Amino acid sequence: MSIQNRIFKKFEDFTFFQIYIETKTGNILEDFKDILTADEIKKLDKNKIIRIRNNDNFLTIDNWNKLKDIFFSQRMETYNSSYTDVEKINLELEDLNKIPINKPEYKTLKKRYKKYLLSKLKQPQQTETKQPDEVKKELHNHIFKDKAFEVWQSMFDEFEIDESSRTDVKFMFEEMKKEKLIHHTVNQINFLEWIYSTYSLNIEKTSNHSRTKARRQAFSRAMELYKL
């Protein structure tokens, strides 16, 4: 890897978690007085709107809740407008998974942003031909019976599932199969393929079915919600 690429990798998380602000050129001319000549400054369109970044535009664990919606909106602008919202989010998840983490704070931000993106995927997508009350919640009934997807999603959120969560996913799959919440025709490979297509998470197959107390309690809480 070249020196330039190594430097880029070193700061990739830092440069990713930023937002921009829009301002008029005239508002920042003071910053360029040592770079531009008086004649060049005179010729500038001082009312032109430009995008800038400064020390107030970095995302941190402290300002995440305040800036997350702005950050998401600006990230979505980077994708071709012909993509659907779901396609943009899936592409964003793929990009996010590739980002190397150099500081612990960005590891937390990465997890928070992934959870935020996955929550967006869960929301019903409105189309131009449907009114909001006509949009049905996706329950993935080719995998789950009735409303059992909600049991899965409850545990998925609680366990903060990512690509390292092989044992959690194995537990969830086996317990839900045991309770007949997943169709008997769905095997583990089918299920992992569905996870990849739905969440863009490539989780490997495992035979380790570990029924820890914490997992059993999470499953019990999810089942209580299911019964309501």
C-alpha positions in Angstrom: 0.0 0.0 0.0 1.3 3.4 -0.9 2.2 6.1 1.7 -0.7 8.2 0.5 -3.2 5.3 0.9 -1.9 4.5 4.3 -2.3 8.1 5.4 -5.9 8.1 4.0 -6.7 4.9 5.9 -5.4 6.4 9.1 -7.8 9.3 8.9 -10.8 7.7 7.1 -13.0 7.4 10.1 -12.1 11.1 11.0 -13.0 12.4 7.6 -16.2 10.2 7.3 -18.0 11.4 10.4 -18.4 15.1 9.4 -21.1 17.3 8.2 -21.0 20.5 6.2 -22.7 23.9 6.6 -23.9 26.2 3.9 -22.8 29.8 4.0 -22.3 32.8 1.6 -18.9 33.3 0.1 -18.9 36.8 1.6 -19.1 35.4 5.1 -15.7 33.7 4.9 -13.7 36.1 2.8 -11.7 37.0 5.9 -10.3 33.5 6.0 -8.8 33.9 2.5 -7.4 37.5 2.7 -3.8 36.1 2.9 -4.4 33.8 -0.2 -6.4 35.9 -2.6 -5.5 39.3 -4.0 -7.8 42.3 -3.5 -8.7 42.2 -7.2 -9.6 38.5 -6.9 -11.7 39.1 -3.8 -13.5 42.0 -5.6 -14.5 39.7 -8.5 -16.0 37.0 -6.2 -19.7 36.5 -6.1 -20.2 37.2 -2.4 -23.8 35.9 -2.4 -22.8 32.5 -3.8 -23.7 29.6 -1.4 -20.9 27.3 -0.7 -20.4 24.3 1.6 -17.7 24.4 4.3 -16.4 22.3 7.2 -14.9 23.6 10.4 -14.2 22.4 13.9 -17.9 22.5 14.8 -18.8 20.0 12.1 -17.2 16.9 13.4 -19.5 14.2 14.8 -18.8 13.1 18.4 -20.5 10.7 20.8 -21.7 13.9 22.6 -23.3 15.6 19.6 -24.5 12.5 17.8 -28.2 12.8 18.7 -28.2 16.4 17.7 -26.5 15.9 14.3 -27.4 12.4 13.3 -30.4 13.4 11.1 -28.4 16.1 9.3 -25.5 13.7 8.8 -27.7 11.0 7.4 -29.4 13.5 5.0 -26.1 14.7 3.7 -24.7 11.2 3.3 -27.8 10.3 1.2 -27.1 13.2 -1.1 -23.8 11.6 -2.1 -25.7 8.8 -4.0 -27.3 9.0 -7.4 -30.8 10.4 -7.2 -32.1 7.5 -9.3 -31.5 5.0 -6.4 -34.4 4.3 -4.1 -34.0 5.2 -0.4 -33.6 1.5 0.5 -30.9 1.1 -2.1 -29.0 4.1 -0.8 -29.2 2.9 2.7 -27.9 -0.6 1.7 -25.0 1.0 -0.2 -24.3 3.2 2.9 -24.2 0.1 5.1 -21.7 -1.5 2.8 -19.5 1.7 2.8 -19.7 1.9 6.6 -18.6 -1.7 7.1 -15.4 -0.9 5.1 -14.3 2.0 7.2 -11.3 1.2 9.3 -11.5 2.4 12.9 -8.5 4.2 14.4 -10.0 5.7 17.5 -12.4 4.1 20.1 -14.9 7.0 19.8 -15.4 6.2 16.1 -16.1 2.6 16.9 -19.0 3.8 19.0 -20.2 6.2 16.3 -20.0 3.4 13.7 -22.2 1.2 15.8 -24.7 4.0 16.4 -24.8 4.9 12.7 -25.3 1.3 11.7 -28.2 1.0 14.2 -29.6 4.2 12.8 -29.5 3.0 9.2 -31.0 -0.4 10.1 -33.9 1.4 11.9 -34.5 3.4 8.6 -34.8 0.1 6.8 -37.4 -1.1 9.2 -39.6 1.9 8.5 -42.3 1.4 5.8 -41.3 3.0 2.5 -43.9 5.3 1.0 -44.3 5.3 -2.7 -45.9 7.9 -5.0 -48.9 5.5 -5.7 -49.7 4.8 -2.1 -51.1 6.9 0.7 -49.4 6.6 4.2 -52.2 4.5 5.6 -52.0 2.1 2.7 -48.3 1.2 3.4 -48.1 -2.1 5.2 -45.3 -2.9 7.6 -42.9 -5.5 6.2 -43.2 -8.7 8.2 -41.1 -10.9 5.9 -43.7 -13.7 6.0 -41.8 -15.9 3.7 -39.4 -16.4 6.7 -41.5 -15.7 9.7 -45.1 -16.7 10.7 -47.7 -14.1 11.4 -46.0 -11.2 13.3 -43.0 -13.2 14.4 -40.6 -10.8 12.6 -41.2 -8.4 15.5 -39.7 -11.0 17.9 -36.6 -11.3 15.7 -36.3 -7.5 15.4 -36.6 -7.0 19.1 -33.7 -9.3 19.8 -31.8 -8.0 16.8 -31.9 -4.5 18.3 -31.1 -5.6 21.9 -28.1 -7.7 20.8 -26.9 -4.9 18.4 -26.4 -7.6 15.7 -23.4 -7.1 13.4 -21.2 -9.4 11.3 -19.5 -10.8 14.4 -22.8 -12.0 16.0 -22.7 -15.5 14.8 -23.7 -17.1 18.1 -26.4 -14.6 18.9 -28.0 -15.2 15.4 -27.7 -19.0 15.8 -29.5 -18.8 19.2 -32.3 -16.5 17.8 -32.8 -18.8 14.8 -32.9 -22.0 16.8 -35.2 -20.6 19.5 -37.6 -19.2 17.0 -37.7 -22.5 15.0 -38.4 -24.3 18.3 -41.3 -22.1 19.0 -42.5 -22.5 15.4 -42.1 -18.8 14.6 -40.0 -19.5 11.5 -41.4 -21.7 8.7 -40.1 -25.2 8.9 -38.9 -25.0 5.3 -36.4 -22.3 6.2 -33.0 -23.6 7.1 -30.0 -21.8 8.6 -28.4 -21.1 5.2 -31.7 -19.7 3.9 -31.9 -17.5 7.0 -28.4 -16.1 6.7 -29.0 -15.3 3.1 -32.2 -13.4 4.1 -30.2 -11.5 6.7 -27.7 -10.5 4.1 -30.3 -9.3 1.6 -32.2 -7.4 4.3 -29.5 -5.9 6.4 -26.4 -6.2 4.2 -24.7 -8.2 7.0 -22.6 -11.2 5.9 -22.9 -13.5 9.0 -21.2 -16.9 8.7 -22.9 -20.2 9.7 -22.1 -21.7 13.1 -23.2 -24.8 15.0 -22.6 -23.1 18.4 -26.1 -22.8 20.0 -25.4 -21.1 23.3 -28.5 -20.6 25.5 -27.0 -18.1 28.0 -29.2 -16.5 30.7 -29.0 -13.1 29.0 -30.1 -14.5 25.6 -33.0 -16.4 27.1 -34.1 -13.3 29.0 -34.0 -11.3 25.7 -36.0 -13.9 24.0 -38.6 -13.9 26.8 -38.9 -10.1 26.6 -39.4 -10.3 22.8 -42.1 -13.0 23.2 -44.0 -10.9 25.7 -44.2 -8.1 23.2 -45.3 -10.6 20.5 -48.2 -11.7 22.7 -49.5 -8.2 23.3 
